């Protein structure tokens, strides 16, 4: 705090240095900062607010490289200043951020990786809860509510038939047109039938259907559950003894598992129709010839392999959509962020799982 002997150059402060006179005390301390010495011999009363103002002035002066000495302190005032000084928080060192510095990008990458790992663990834990509730549902089937199941089958399934059919039809047209353009150079236009059939039945039909359902139904799951979370309806369900997973997640999951293979089959049939139409227009392959070539060269295993993936895609879309809805906090920004995250994660995982299936079937020669 400084020595106790006063000097003529010290700025003197007098009267009461309390919270009532805090504004005047700050004004008087400005001259003490300039002088570098503060004479407190005439101070009548000092409380923690006044001590805080004196110590703050001392820190400002020292931060600017100027000395600041407090003199003529009574023992009580010295003790109070020491107590307040011990209680004052240390200022956090300011880190100078240089835009584009490699360390900043590395730190941000680390934070994103850690956040991704935490999100993956949370999703796995949520998936485990869903599996446990499914096991309980198999033991007690009456717990399944048919009304919400039928409702979600209509919303997530049948209402998606038009867009899925149009998508499959257009994909078939594009495949047939691009395939015929390339195969004409080799005089192998007839093989456009095999190209369209195998591509759509085995891969593109169900994959693009799952992507559309992820963007359409998966985001709807997140938005609906997230809105309930914002309005605290899920907390109210728990208070009433109702399990949100049984009431909200399982009907959506089961509905999607039932309907996604149906949607994939519809998309594949529409793709074959589109491919047959383009082959007829561009190559002169009549629908009868297309059907004959399709039945002769295309094994039914291709269609089975495509439809086998559908339940797995449905589980991914439903679990991620419902889990992201459960993560929504109490504002609209969080709802929008988790809805976007639901679509991105679902599409990404669908593509990854489809690639794994392709490798698996290729290894086994299917």
Secondary structure, DSSP 8 states (H G I E B T S, - for coil): ---S---TTSEEEEEEESGGGHHHHHHHHHHHHHHSEEEEEEEEEE-HHHHHHHHHHHHHHHHTT---EEES--HHHHHHHHHHHHHS----------TT-HHHHHHHHHHHHHHHHHHHHHHHHHHHHHHHHHHHHHH-GGGS-HHHHHHHHHHHTGGGHHHHHHHHHHHHHHHHHHHHHHHGGGT-GGGHHHHHHHIIIIIIHHHHHHHHHIIIIIHHHHHHHHHHHHTTHHHHHHHTT--HIIIIIHHHHHHHHHHHHHHHHHHHHHHHHHHHHHHHHHH---HHHHHHHHHHH--HHHHHHHHHHHHHHHHHHHHHHHHHHHT--SSHHHHHHHHHHHHHHHHHHHHHHHHHHHHHHHHTT-
